[in-house]
Amino acid sequence: MAKTTTTAPEFRAEAKFQRVSPQKAKLVLDLIKGKPVGQAINIVAFTNKRIAPVIEKTLRSAVQNAQYLADERGLDVDVDKLYVKTAVANDGPRMKRIRPAPMGRAFRYQRRIAHIVITIAEKNAAEVKAAAAPAPAAETTTKPAAKKTAAKKVPAKKAAAKKTAAKKTAPKKKAAAK
């Protein structure tokens, strides 16, 4: 028999065509990944980046989407149990621009645009217990790390020393032959 697993519904919100580079948006998004929604909103509200208000608005939109879809589909979603499952900043189209350069030349550069996608889901009590249970079991079954022995140092070979030693021994052989 095939096992049927019930997954918690996911709710998402997108903010497309934001005039910020995805790299800069990821700095803020990395702060909220895996955090409860209430804590994530507080973190973003006090983050001192230009993209932070946009991310906060997108996060609040995802929570509103969760509430609306829960009412529409008849799901029992607890807003206090929601957490940020994924927070991604994807590349959007790039705007090509030209900057004046010396001697009548022009340099091209690109203004980057980001699509911000935030997905939230409900953290069930079963998921919390499953995540907490394997951690202690893994600690008891791990073996202590084997001690590494220091590698024996071998002196470096000196080709020049061998050649000079060979030259010194050669005249002695000639002297002995005479």
FIDREN-138359 format. One line per field, with one value per atom (N, C-alpha, C): atom name; chain; residue in three letters; residue number from 1; x, z, y. Coordinates in pm, whole numbers, plus 32768, in hexadecimal, padded with zeros to 4 digits. Last residue first. Layout:
N
atom	(CA/...)
chain	(A/...)
res	(ALA/...)
n	(NUM/...)
xx	(X/...)
zz	(Z/...)
yy	(Y/...)
This chain:
178
atom	(N/CA/C/N/CA/C/N/CA/C/N/CA/C/N/CA/C/N/CA/C/N/CA/C/N/CA/C/N/CA/C/N/CA/C/N/CA/C/N/CA/C/N/CA/C/N/CA/C/N/CA/C/N/CA/C/N/CA/C/N/CA/C/N/CA/C/N/CA/C/N/CA/C/N/CA/C/N/CA/C/N/CA/C/N/CA/C/N/CA/C/N/CA/C/N/CA/C/N/CA/C/N/CA/C/N/CA/C/N/CA/C/N/CA/C/N/CA/C/N/CA/C/N/CA/C/N/CA/C/N/CA/C/N/CA/C/N/CA/C/N/CA/C/N/CA/C/N/CA/C/N/CA/C/N/CA/C/N/CA/C/N/CA/C/N/CA/C/N/CA/C/N/CA/C/N/CA/C/N/CA/C/N/CA/C/N/CA/C/N/CA/C/N/CA/C/N/CA/C/N/CA/C/N/CA/C/N/CA/C/N/CA/C/N/CA/C/N/CA/C/N/CA/C/N/CA/C/N/CA/C/N/CA/C/N/CA/C/N/CA/C/N/CA/C/N/CA/C/N/CA/C/N/CA/C/N/CA/C/N/CA/C/N/CA/C/N/CA/C/N/CA/C/N/CA/C/N/CA/C/N/CA/C/N/CA/C/N/CA/C/N/CA/C/N/CA/C/N/CA/C/N/CA/C/N/CA/C/N/CA/C/N/CA/C/N/CA/C/N/CA/C/N/CA/C/N/CA/C/N/CA/C/N/CA/C/N/CA/C/N/CA/C/N/CA/C/N/CA/C/N/CA/C/N/CA/C/N/CA/C/N/CA/C/N/CA/C/N/CA/C/N/CA/C/N/CA/C/N/CA/C/N/CA/C/N/CA/C/N/CA/C/N/CA/C/N/CA/C/N/CA/C/N/CA/C/N/CA/C/N/CA/C/N/CA/C/N/CA/C/N/CA/C/N/CA/C/N/CA/C/N/CA/C/N/CA/C/N/CA/C/N/CA/C/N/CA/C/N/CA/C/N/CA/C/N/CA/C/N/CA/C/N/CA/C/N/CA/C/N/CA/C/N/CA/C/N/CA/C/N/CA/C/N/CA/C/N/CA/C/N/CA/C/N/CA/C/N/CA/C/N/CA/C/N/CA/C/N/CA/C/N/CA/C/N/CA/C/N/CA/C/N/CA/C/N/CA/C/N/CA/C/N/CA/C/N/CA/C/N/CA/C/N/CA/C/N/CA/C/N/CA/C/N/CA/C/N/CA/C/N/CA/C/N/CA/C/N/CA/C/N/CA/C/N/CA/C/N/CA/C/N/CA/C/N/CA/C/N/CA/C/N/CA/C/N/CA/C/N/CA/C/N/CA/C/N/CA/C/N/CA/C/N/CA/C/N/CA/C/N/CA/C)
chain	(A/A/A/A/A/A/A/A/A/A/A/A/A/A/A/A/A/A/A/A/A/A/A/A/A/A/A/A/A/A/A/A/A/A/A/A/A/A/A/A/A/A/A/A/A/A/A/A/A/A/A/A/A/A/A/A/A/A/A/A/A/A/A/A/A/A/A/A/A/A/A/A/A/A/A/A/A/A/A/A/A/A/A/A/A/A/A/A/A/A/A/A/A/A/A/A/A/A/A/A/A/A/A/A/A/A/A/A/A/A/A/A/A/A/A/A/A/A/A/A/A/A/A/A/A/A/A/A/A/A/A/A/A/A/A/A/A/A/A/A/A/A/A/A/A/A/A/A/A/A/A/A/A/A/A/A/A/A/A/A/A/A/A/A/A/A/A/A/A/A/A/A/A/A/A/A/A/A/A/A/A/A/A/A/A/A/A/A/A/A/A/A/A/A/A/A/A/A/A/A/A/A/A/A/A/A/A/A/A/A/A/A/A/A/A/A/A/A/A/A/A/A/A/A/A/A/A/A/A/A/A/A/A/A/A/A/A/A/A/A/A/A/A/A/A/A/A/A/A/A/A/A/A/A/A/A/A/A/A/A/A/A/A/A/A/A/A/A/A/A/A/A/A/A/A/A/A/A/A/A/A/A/A/A/A/A/A/A/A/A/A/A/A/A/A/A/A/A/A/A/A/A/A/A/A/A/A/A/A/A/A/A/A/A/A/A/A/A/A/A/A/A/A/A/A/A/A/A/A/A/A/A/A/A/A/A/A/A/A/A/A/A/A/A/A/A/A/A/A/A/A/A/A/A/A/A/A/A/A/A/A/A/A/A/A/A/A/A/A/A/A/A/A/A/A/A/A/A/A/A/A/A/A/A/A/A/A/A/A/A/A/A/A/A/A/A/A/A/A/A/A/A/A/A/A/A/A/A/A/A/A/A/A/A/A/A/A/A/A/A/A/A/A/A/A/A/A/A/A/A/A/A/A/A/A/A/A/A/A/A/A/A/A/A/A/A/A/A/A/A/A/A/A/A/A/A/A/A/A/A/A/A/A/A/A/A/A/A/A/A/A/A/A/A/A/A/A/A/A/A/A/A/A/A/A/A/A/A/A/A/A/A/A/A/A/A/A/A/A/A/A/A/A/A/A/A/A/A/A/A/A/A/A/A/A/A/A/A/A/A/A/A/A/A/A/A/A/A/A/A/A/A/A/A)
res	(LYS/LYS/LYS/ALA/ALA/ALA/ALA/ALA/ALA/ALA/ALA/ALA/LYS/LYS/LYS/LYS/LYS/LYS/LYS/LYS/LYS/PRO/PRO/PRO/ALA/ALA/ALA/THR/THR/THR/LYS/LYS/LYS/LYS/LYS/LYS/ALA/ALA/ALA/ALA/ALA/ALA/THR/THR/THR/LYS/LYS/LYS/LYS/LYS/LYS/ALA/ALA/ALA/ALA/ALA/ALA/ALA/ALA/ALA/LYS/LYS/LYS/LYS/LYS/LYS/ALA/ALA/ALA/PRO/PRO/PRO/VAL/VAL/VAL/LYS/LYS/LYS/LYS/LYS/LYS/ALA/ALA/ALA/ALA/ALA/ALA/THR/THR/THR/LYS/LYS/LYS/LYS/LYS/LYS/ALA/ALA/ALA/ALA/ALA/ALA/PRO/PRO/PRO/LYS/LYS/LYS/THR/THR/THR/THR/THR/THR/THR/THR/THR/GLU/GLU/GLU/ALA/ALA/ALA/ALA/ALA/ALA/PRO/PRO/PRO/ALA/ALA/ALA/PRO/PRO/PRO/ALA/ALA/ALA/ALA/ALA/ALA/ALA/ALA/ALA/ALA/ALA/ALA/LYS/LYS/LYS/VAL/VAL/VAL/GLU/GLU/GLU/ALA/ALA/ALA/ALA/ALA/ALA/ASN/ASN/ASN/LYS/LYS/LYS/GLU/GLU/GLU/ALA/ALA/ALA/ILE/ILE/ILE/THR/THR/THR/ILE/ILE/ILE/VAL/VAL/VAL/ILE/ILE/ILE/HIS/HIS/HIS/ALA/ALA/ALA/ILE/ILE/ILE/ARG/ARG/ARG/ARG/ARG/ARG/GLN/GLN/GLN/TYR/TYR/TYR/ARG/ARG/ARG/PHE/PHE/PHE/ALA/ALA/ALA/ARG/ARG/ARG/GLY/GLY/GLY/MET/MET/MET/PRO/PRO/PRO/ALA/ALA/ALA/PRO/PRO/PRO/ARG/ARG/ARG/ILE/ILE/ILE/ARG/ARG/ARG/LYS/LYS/LYS/MET/MET/MET/ARG/ARG/ARG/PRO/PRO/PRO/GLY/GLY/GLY/ASP/ASP/ASP/ASN/ASN/ASN/ALA/ALA/ALA/VAL/VAL/VAL/ALA/ALA/ALA/THR/THR/THR/LYS/LYS/LYS/VAL/VAL/VAL/TYR/TYR/TYR/LEU/LEU/LEU/LYS/LYS/LYS/ASP/ASP/ASP/VAL/VAL/VAL/ASP/ASP/ASP/VAL/VAL/VAL/ASP/ASP/ASP/LEU/LEU/LEU/GLY/GLY/GLY/ARG/ARG/ARG/GLU/GLU/GLU/ASP/ASP/ASP/ALA/ALA/ALA/LEU/LEU/LEU/TYR/TYR/TYR/GLN/GLN/GLN/ALA/ALA/ALA/ASN/ASN/ASN/GLN/GLN/GLN/VAL/VAL/VAL/ALA/ALA/ALA/SER/SER/SER/ARG/ARG/ARG/LEU/LEU/LEU/THR/THR/THR/LYS/LYS/LYS/GLU/GLU/GLU/ILE/ILE/ILE/VAL/VAL/VAL/PRO/PRO/PRO/ALA/ALA/ALA/ILE/ILE/ILE/ARG/ARG/ARG/LYS/LYS/LYS/ASN/ASN/ASN/THR/THR/THR/PHE/PHE/PHE/ALA/ALA/ALA/VAL/VAL/VAL/ILE/ILE/ILE/ASN/ASN/ASN/ILE/ILE/ILE/ALA/ALA/ALA/GLN/GLN/GLN/GLY/GLY/GLY/VAL/VAL/VAL/PRO/PRO/PRO/LYS/LYS/LYS/GLY/GLY/GLY/LYS/LYS/LYS/ILE/ILE/ILE/LEU/LEU/LEU/ASP/ASP/ASP/LEU/LEU/LEU/VAL/VAL/VAL/LEU/LEU/LEU/LYS/LYS/LYS/ALA/ALA/ALA/LYS/LYS/LYS/GLN/GLN/GLN/PRO/PRO/PRO/SER/SER/SER/VAL/VAL/VAL/ARG/ARG/ARG/GLN/GLN/GLN/PHE/PHE/PHE/LYS/LYS/LYS/ALA/ALA/ALA/GLU/GLU/GLU/ALA/ALA/ALA/ARG/ARG/ARG/PHE/PHE/PHE/GLU/GLU/GLU/PRO/PRO/PRO/ALA/ALA/ALA/THR/THR/THR/THR/THR/THR/THR/THR/THR/THR/THR/THR/LYS/LYS/LYS/ALA/ALA/ALA/MET/MET/MET)
n	(178/178/178/177/177/177/176/176/176/175/175/175/174/174/174/173/173/173/172/172/172/171/171/171/170/170/170/169/169/169/168/168/168/167/167/167/166/166/166/165/165/165/164/164/164/163/163/163/162/162/162/161/161/161/160/160/160/159/159/159/158/158/158/157/157/157/156/156/156/155/155/155/154/154/154/153/153/153/152/152/152/151/151/151/150/150/150/149/149/149/148/148/148/147/147/147/146/146/146/145/145/145/144/144/144/143/143/143/142/142/142/141/141/141/140/140/140/139/139/139/138/138/138/137/137/137/136/136/136/135/135/135/134/134/134/133/133/133/132/132/132/131/131/131/130/130/130/129/129/129/128/128/128/127/127/127/126/126/126/125/125/125/124/124/124/123/123/123/122/122/122/121/121/121/120/120/120/119/119/119/118/118/118/117/117/117/116/116/116/115/115/115/114/114/114/113/113/113/112/112/112/111/111/111/110/110/110/109/109/109/108/108/108/107/107/107/106/106/106/105/105/105/104/104/104/103/103/103/102/102/102/101/101/101/100/100/100/99/99/99/98/98/98/97/97/97/96/96/96/95/95/95/94/94/94/93/93/93/92/92/92/91/91/91/90/90/90/89/89/89/88/88/88/87/87/87/86/86/86/85/85/85/84/84/84/83/83/83/82/82/82/81/81/81/80/80/80/79/79/79/78/78/78/77/77/77/76/76/76/75/75/75/74/74/74/73/73/73/72/72/72/71/71/71/70/70/70/69/69/69/68/68/68/67/67/67/66/66/66/65/65/65/64/64/64/63/63/63/62/62/62/61/61/61/60/60/60/59/59/59/58/58/58/57/57/57/56/56/56/55/55/55/54/54/54/53/53/53/52/52/52/51/51/51/50/50/50/49/49/49/48/48/48/47/47/47/46/46/46/45/45/45/44/44/44/43/43/43/42/42/42/41/41/41/40/40/40/39/39/39/38/38/38/37/37/37/36/36/36/35/35/35/34/34/34/33/33/33/32/32/32/31/31/31/30/30/30/29/29/29/28/28/28/27/27/27/26/26/26/25/25/25/24/24/24/23/23/23/22/22/22/21/21/21/20/20/20/19/19/19/18/18/18/17/17/17/16/16/16/15/15/15/14/14/14/13/13/13/12/12/12/11/11/11/10/10/10/9/9/9/8/8/8/7/7/7/6/6/6/5/5/5/4/4/4/3/3/3/2/2/2/1/1/1)
xx	(A528/A5B2/A616/A43A/A461/A4F1/A41E/A439/A468/A3E1/A45C/A483/A2E8/A354/A3DB/A25D/A26B/A2DC/A266/A2A6/A2BB/A1CB/A25B/A2A5/A0C5/A103/A199/A071/A09B/A0E2/A02F/A099/A0CC/9F5C/9FD5/A04B/9E9E/9ECF/9F50/9E6E/9EA7/9EE0/9DF9/9E79/9EBC/9D0F/9D6D/9DF6/9C95/9CBE/9D25/9C5B/9CB6/9CE9/9B9F/9C1E/9C85/9AC3/9B0B/9B94/9A4B/9A95/9AEB/9914/9987/99CA/98AF/98A6/9924/9867/98B3/98AD/9723/9795/97E4/9669/96A2/971E/9551/95E0/961C/941F/946D/9501/9382/93CB/941E/924E/92DA/9321/9110/916A/91FA/9027/9090/90EC/8ED4/8F57/8FC1/8DBD/8E15/8E9E/8CD2/8D32/8D93/8BA2/8C1F/8C7B/8A4A/8AC3/8B3E/896B/89A1/8A22/8924/894B/898C/88DE/894F/897F/87FB/8874/88EE/8741/8765/87E7/8720/875F/878C/86B3/872B/876B/85BE/8639/86B9/84FF/851E/85A0/84D6/851C/8549/8448/84C7/8518/8369/83C0/8447/82F7/8327/8387/82B9/830F/834B/8207/8285/82E9/8136/817B/8202/80DB/8119/8167/812F/80DB/8126/8146/819B/8143/80D2/80B1/810A/8191/8146/812D/81E3/81D1/817E/82C3/8265/825E/830D/830C/829E/83D2/836A/8379/8427/842E/83B7/84EC/8467/8472/85B7/859F/850A/86A1/8619/8600/87C3/8782/86F9/8847/87FB/87AA/8987/8901/88C3/8A4C/8A37/89A6/8B44/8AC0/8ABD/8BE8/8BED/8B5E/8C64/8BF3/8C03/8D45/8D15/8C9E/8DBB/8D46/8D11/8E84/8EA8/8E33/8DE6/8E45/8E5B/8C81/8D0A/8D69/8B30/8B99/8C23/8A82/8AC1/8B2D/894F/89D1/8A03/8896/88AC/8939/879D/8821/882B/8701/86F9/8787/869A/8700/86F1/858A/85CF/8633/85EA/8587/85CF/864B/866F/85F7/85AE/85D7/85FC/85C3/85CA/8602/84FA/8556/8550/84AF/84B5/8523/83E1/8448/843D/8355/838F/83FE/831B/834C/8394/81F4/8282/82AB/80D4/8110/81A3/8058/80B0/80F2/7FB2/8023/8085/7EE6/7F48/7FC3/7E75/7E93/7F03/7D7A/7E03/7E12/7CB6/7CCC/7D5F/7BFE/7C71/7C7C/7B3E/7B12/7B84/7B81/7B86/7B57/7B5F/7B1E/7B16/7BFC/7B6C/7B23/7CF5/7CC4/7C2D/7D11/7D01/7CCF/7D2A/7CBF/7CA7/7E0F/7D8F/7D1B/7ECE/7EB6/7E2E/7ECA/7EA4/7E84/7F2E/7EA3/7E72/8032/7FDE/7F4B/8086/8082/802C/807E/8024/8018/8150/80C8/805F/821D/8207/817A/820D/81F8/81D9/824C/81CA/81A9/8354/82EF/8262/83CA/83C5/835E/83B0/8372/8363/844C/83BC/8372/8556/8510/847A/85E9/8588/8533/869D/8636/85C8/86D3/86F2/867E/86D7/86F8/8727/85D0/8645/865B/84E6/8557/85D9/843B/8412/8488/84B4/84B7/8494/8480/850A/8512/8367/83B3/8443/8332/8302/834D/83A5/83DD/83B1/82FD/8389/83C8/8215/8216/82A3/8268/823F/8244/8397/8306/82E1/849B/846C/83D3/84FA/84E7/84B0/858E/8572/8566/85DB/8555/8537/86D8/86BD/863B/86CD/8711/86FA/8656/8607/8648/8729/86B8/8669/87D2/8808/8799/8736/8751/878C/8742/86C4/86DA/8844/8824/87A3/8827/888C/886D/876C/8746/87A9/875F/87A1/8778/862D/869C/86DE/8519/8595/8603/844C/847C/8505/83A3/83E1/8408/82B5/8304/8339/827E/8292/82EE/8198/8206/8208/8145/812F/81AC/80A3/8112/80E5/8078/803F/80B4/803B/8099/8054/7FB0/7FA6/800A/8067/8027/801F/801D/8079/8029/7FF1/7FAA/800E/8040/806C/801F/8003/7FCF/7FFC/80B4/809B/8067/802E/8076/8050/8053/8000/8057)
zz	(7C48/7C22/7C74/7CC9/7C53/7C2A/7D88/7DB6/7D41/7CEA/7D35/7D65/7C8C/7C2C/7C74/7D7A/7D33/7CCE/7DB5/7E10/7DCC/7CED/7CEC/7D48/7D40/7CC2/7CC2/7E29/7E30/7DB2/7DCC/7E2F/7E36/7D23/7CEB/7D4B/7DD8/7D70/7D33/7E6A/7EAE/7E4A/7DA7/7DDD/7E27/7D7F/7D11/7D46/7E77/7E44/7DD6/7E8A/7EEB/7EB9/7DBF/7DB4/7E13/7E1B/7DA8/7D9C/7F3E/7F03/7E93/7FC6/7F79/7F38/8111/8083/803D/8203/81D5/813E/8269/821E/81F0/838A/832B/82EC/83B4/83CA/835F/8423/83B8/83D2/8554/8502/849A/8559/857D/851E/85D4/8562/8593/8680/8686/860F/861A/862B/862B/86D0/865D/867B/8754/8767/86F2/869E/86D7/86F0/86E6/86A0/86EA/8777/8721/86DB/8804/884F/87F8/873C/8793/87DB/86CA/8679/86D0/8791/876C/871D/8796/8808/87E4/8684/86B1/872B/8659/8626/865B/86E7/8713/86DA/8665/86E4/870C/8581/8572/85F3/85EF/8597/8587/8679/86C4/866F/859F/8607/8656/8512/84D2/853A/85CA/85A2/8562/85D4/864C/862B/84A5/84F4/856E/842B/846D/84CA/82F5/8381/83BA/8223/823D/82D2/811D/81AC/81B7/803D/8054/80E9/7F6F/7FF9/8008/7E79/7E92/7F21/7DB1/7E38/7E4E/7CA8/7CC6/7D4F/7C5A/7CA4/7CAB/7B75/7BAA/7BEC/7B33/7B4E/7B8F/7A32/7AAD/7AC5/79A5/79AD/7A35/78C1/793F/7946/77DA/77F4/787F/779E/77DD/77F7/768F/76E7/771E/7632/7631/7690/763D/75E8/75E1/7700/7672/7616/7807/77D2/773B/77F9/781B/77DF/786B/781F/7854/786D/78C0/786D/781E/77EC/7846/7865/786E/783D/785A/782A/782A/7955/7905/78DD/7959/7979/791C/79F4/797E/79A7/7B26/7AC8/7A4B/7BF6/7B96/7B40/7D3A/7CB5/7C5E/7E7D/7E24/7D9F/7F6A/7EF9/7EAE/8070/804E/7FE5/80FD/809F/8089/81F7/81C3/815E/8311/828B/8257/83B9/83B4/8324/848D/8409/8416/857E/855D/84D4/8588/85E4/85C6/84DC/84AE/8509/8490/8502/84D9/83C2/83C6/843B/834A/83D2/83DD/8222/8267/82F2/816C/81E7/8232/8094/8086/8102/80FC/807F/8071/81E2/81EC/8171/816E/81D8/81E7/80C0/8088/80F0/8180/811D/80E6/8213/8257/81F4/8145/8195/81DA/80ED/8090/80DC/81D3/81AB/8148/81C5/8239/8218/80D7/80DF/8155/8125/80BC/80BD/81DB/820C/81A5/8120/818C/81C6/8087/8047/80AF/8149/8107/80C5/8181/81EB/81AE/808B/80BB/812A/8088/801D/8049/8164/8164/80F9/810A/817D/8180/804A/801B/808D/80D6/8083/8059/822E/819F/8150/834C/8314/8283/83F1/839D/8350/847C/84B7/8469/83E2/8403/8439/83DE/8364/8383/84E5/84B3/843C/84EC/8543/8513/8430/8417/846D/84B4/8433/8413/858F/85A6/8526/8504/855C/8575/847F/8434/848A/84E9/84F2/84B4/83F6/846F/8473/8304/8371/83F1/82AB/8284/82FE/82EF/8319/82F5/828F/831C/834B/8181/81CF/8265/812C/812B/817D/813A/8196/819E/8073/80F7/815F/7F91/7FD8/8062/7F33/7F6D/7FBE/7ECD/7F3F/7F82/7DFB/7E63/7EDF/7D50/7D9F/7E10/7D64/7D33/7D8B/7D2C/7D85/7D4F/7CDC/7CAE/7D17/7C96/7CFC/7CD4/7C02/7BC5/7C2E/7CF4/7C79/7C4E/7E02/7DE0/7D68/7E6C/7E16/7E08/7F56/7F23/7ED5/7FBB/7F88/7F5C/8089/8056/802C/80A1/8099/805A/8182/810C/8115/81EB/8210/8194/816B/817B/819C/81BB/81B1/81CB/8106/8167/814F/80E1/80BF/812D/805E/80D0/809F/7FB6/7FB0/8027/8000/8000/8000)
yy	(82AF/82D2/8291/826D/821F/823B/832F/82A7/824F/8404/840A/837D/83B4/83C7/83C7/83B5/8336/8340/84C2/8464/83DF/8535/8549/84EA/84CB/84A4/84BF/8549/84BD/8490/8645/8638/85A8/860E/8649/8637/85B1/8556/858B/8699/8626/85C3/8734/875E/86EB/869B/86B1/86DA/86AA/8628/8639/87B9/877F/86F8/87D7/881D/87E0/874C/8719/8759/86FE/876C/8734/86B6/8686/86FD/8703/871D/86EC/8607/867B/8687/85BF/858E/8607/8595/85F4/85B8/84D0/84DA/8534/855D/8520/8536/8512/8573/8529/846A/846F/84CF/84BC/84B7/84BD/83FD/8461/844E/83DF/83A2/840F/8451/8463/8426/836A/83D7/83DB/8331/8300/8376/8360/838A/8357/8323/82BB/82E3/8407/8391/8327/84C0/84DD/8460/8455/845C/8475/847B/83F4/83F3/8594/8551/84C3/85B4/85F9/85B5/8534/84F9/8539/85E8/8560/8529/86DE/86DD/8650/869D/86E5/86DF/8625/85D6/8619/86FC/8688/8635/87A2/87D4/8760/8704/872B/875B/86F4/8679/869A/87F8/87C1/8742/88B0/8857/8826/89E4/8981/892F/8A4A/8A36/89C9/8B2A/8AAE/8AA3/8C0F/8BEF/8B71/8C9B/8C2F/8C15/8DA7/8D78/8D10/8E30/8DCB/8D9A/8F3C/8F07/8EAB/8F82/8F4F/8F0B/909E/9023/9003/9126/9127/90A0/91F3/9173/9185/929C/92B1/9232/9289/924F/926E/9352/930C/92E0/93BF/9386/9347/94F0/946C/943E/95AB/958E/9500/96BD/9633/9623/97B5/97A2/9715/97AB/97B1/978D/96EA/974D/9740/96A9/9686/96ED/9693/96DA/96B7/9565/95CA/960F/94D3/94FF/9570/93A4/9432/9453/92B5/92DA/9372/9208/9282/92A8/90B7/911B/9193/9008/903E/90A9/8F63/8F92/8FC2/8E55/8EBD/8EE3/8E29/8DFC/8E72/8DEB/8E5F/8E2F/8D3D/8D3B/8DBF/8C82/8D10/8D1E/8B85/8BB0/8C46/8B8C/8B11/8B30/8C2E/8C4B/8BCE/8BB4/8BD5/8BEC/8BB1/8BC3/8BE8/8BA8/8B36/8B44/8C82/8C80/8C0E/8C41/8CA6/8CA5/8B0C/8B62/8BC1/8A99/8ACB/8B2A/89BF/89F0/8A19/8A07/89CF/8A0C/8A5A/8A1A/89D6/8AEF/8A5D/8A13/8BF4/8BCC/8B34/8BFD/8C15/8BE0/8BCA/8B72/8B82/8C9F/8C18/8BB5/8D71/8D71/8CE4/8D2A/8D3A/8D31/8D23/8CAC/8CB5/8E2B/8DC0/8D40/8EA4/8EC0/8E57/8E40/8E1E/8E36/8EB7/8E25/8DF7/8FC2/8F94/8EFC/8FC8/8FDF/8FB1/8F9D/8F3D/8F4D/9085/9003/8F98/9145/914B/90C4/90F6/90F3/90F3/9129/909F/9091/923D/91EF/915D/928B/92A3/9253/9229/91F0/920F/92A9/9246/920E/9348/938A/9329/92EE/92E0/931B/92B2/9334/9327/9214/9204/9286/9218/9261/924C/9180/9209/925A/9088/90D9/916A/9034/903D/909A/9035/908E/909F/8F6D/8FF6/905A/8E91/8EBD/8F4C/8E71/8E96/8ECC/8E26/8E9C/8ECE/8D38/8DAF/8E2D/8C93/8CA8/8D2F/8C4A/8C8C/8C8E/8BEC/8B8D/8BC8/8D1E/8C93/8C3B/8E1F/8DF2/8D61/8E59/8E72/8E32/8E33/8DCD/8DDF/8F21/8EA6/8E37/8FD6/8FE6/8F64/8F70/8F90/8F9B/8F65/8EE7/8F00/9068/903A/8FBA/906D/90C3/9097/8FB5/8F9E/8FF1/9027/8FB1/8F96/918C/9114/909E/9235/9216/9199/927E/92BD/92AF/916A/91C6/91FA/90B8/912E/9197/903C/9033/90BC/8F90/901E/901E/8E9B/8EC3/8F5B/8D9E/8E24/8E4C/8C6D/8CBD/8D46/8B54/8BD0/8C29/89F8/8A68/8AE0/8907/895E/89D1/87EB/8869/88C1/86AC/871B/8798/8567/85E6/8655/844C/84AF/852F/8301/8385/83E5/81F1/8249/82CF/80DD/815B/81B2/7F89/8000/807C)
